[in-house]
């Protein structure tokens, strides 16, 4: 089992920045070779959507078109932690942000493929 704990959410003004973290524990992902991790978000009344993901071994990153150039995903293998730098945030990006981990990472953008999920952290962007 892998446990994921997000942190760093909160209230930010439009155009501001926020940094999320996701710490993985349990079955050590570096030792067992986790495929990758990702960030998804879900706004009230909407489906959960892919935001970004990172290949744990090689560091290849994937982004939703809506966040390219503004958000940056990264990971620290030694700390089993994934980071998410959000810049120039928009009010419509208010949502609960979830981190997730996937052993195979065959389809990084597909929520259904991920094996483990964090509890989510609220990000609220005021206009």
LINFENPE-V148443 format. One record per helix or strand of 3 or more residues. SS is the DSSP state (~ for helix, > for strand). FROM is the first residue (numbers start at 1). LEN is the number of residues. If there is no record, write none. Layout:
[[SS,FROM,LEN] [SS,FROM,LEN]]
This chain:
[[>,2,6] [>,10,4] [>,18,9] [~,29,4] [>,36,7] [>,49,7] [>,61,3] [~,65,3] [>,71,6] [~,77,3] [>,81,6] [~,91,3] [>,95,8] [~,111,3] [>,121,6]]
